[in-house]
Amino acid sequence: MNYTTFFDKSLSSQARTELGANGLDLGDSYGLAYRAGVDWNISENWLLNASTWKINIDTDASFNSALGKVKVSADVNPWVYRISLGYRF
């Protein structure tokens, strides 16, 4: 299960100047997150991990423009990849 909240909500300078846009609001998102990974034991204490996630992030975005309030739905849905080195105590 995934919960996403958005920080640092800002519009591009192009949107602000060309559309007169301001007041961006992005809703929080709940969705599924899928994960798969594998650990390789390098030695008794050290391991190498490779994993990937597919995260469903669907949000509603709104902002004010010279033409009025604009509302859109946005599906972000990123793939996240990670390689990490771990140590067991």
C-alpha positions as CSV (number, residue, x, y, z in Angstrom):
1,M,0.0,0.0,0.0
2,N,1.3,3.5,-0.8
3,Y,0.4,6.9,0.5
4,T,1.8,10.0,-1.3
5,T,1.6,13.6,-0.2
6,F,3.2,16.3,-2.3
7,F,5.5,19.0,-0.9
8,D,7.0,22.0,-2.8
9,K,4.0,22.5,-5.0
10,S,4.9,25.1,-7.6
11,L,4.1,26.0,-11.2
12,S,6.7,26.6,-13.8
13,S,7.5,30.2,-14.7
14,Q,6.1,29.6,-18.1
15,A,2.7,28.6,-16.7
16,R,2.7,31.6,-14.4
17,T,3.6,34.1,-17.1
18,E,1.7,32.7,-20.1
19,L,-1.4,31.4,-18.3
20,G,-1.4,33.7,-15.3
21,A,-1.5,30.5,-13.3
22,N,-1.2,30.4,-9.5
23,G,-2.3,28.5,-6.5
24,L,-1.4,25.0,-7.4
25,D,-3.0,22.3,-5.3
26,L,-2.2,18.6,-5.5
27,G,-4.3,16.0,-3.6
28,D,-2.9,13.2,-1.6
29,S,-2.8,9.7,-3.2
30,Y,-3.4,6.2,-2.0
31,G,-2.6,3.3,-4.2
32,L,-0.9,-0.1,-4.6
33,A,2.9,-0.5,-4.7
34,Y,4.5,-3.6,-6.1
35,R,8.0,-4.6,-5.1
36,A,10.3,-7.3,-6.2
37,G,13.9,-7.8,-5.2
38,V,16.8,-10.2,-4.6
39,D,19.6,-10.3,-2.0
40,W,23.0,-11.8,-2.8
41,N,25.2,-12.8,0.1
42,I,28.7,-11.5,-0.6
43,S,30.1,-12.7,2.7
44,E,28.8,-13.8,6.1
45,N,27.9,-10.2,7.0
46,W,27.7,-8.3,3.7
47,L,25.0,-8.5,1.1
48,L,24.0,-6.8,-2.2
49,N,20.4,-6.0,-2.9
50,A,18.7,-5.2,-6.2
51,S,15.0,-4.2,-6.1
52,T,12.4,-2.4,-8.1
53,W,9.0,-0.9,-7.3
54,K,6.0,0.0,-9.4
55,I,4.0,2.7,-7.5
56,N,0.5,3.8,-8.4
57,I,0.2,7.5,-7.7
58,D,-3.1,9.1,-9.0
59,T,-3.8,12.6,-7.9
60,D,-6.1,15.5,-8.7
61,A,-4.4,18.8,-9.5
62,S,-6.0,22.3,-9.6
63,F,-4.8,25.8,-10.1
64,N,-6.2,29.2,-10.9
65,S,-5.6,30.8,-14.3
66,A,-6.7,33.9,-16.2
67,L,-9.5,31.7,-17.6
68,G,-10.7,30.4,-14.2
69,K,-10.0,27.4,-12.1
70,V,-8.4,24.4,-13.9
71,K,-8.8,20.9,-12.6
72,V,-7.1,17.8,-14.0
73,S,-6.3,14.2,-12.9
74,A,-2.7,13.1,-13.1
75,D,-1.4,9.6,-13.1
76,V,2.3,9.6,-12.1
77,N,2.9,5.8,-11.6
78,P,6.7,5.7,-11.5
79,W,9.1,2.7,-11.6
80,V,11.8,2.9,-8.9
81,Y,15.0,1.0,-9.1
82,R,17.5,0.5,-6.3
83,I,20.8,-1.3,-5.7
84,S,22.1,-1.3,-2.2
85,L,24.9,-2.7,-0.1
86,G,23.9,-4.0,3.3
87,Y,25.7,-5.2,6.5
88,R,24.2,-7.7,9.0
89,F,25.2,-7.2,12.6
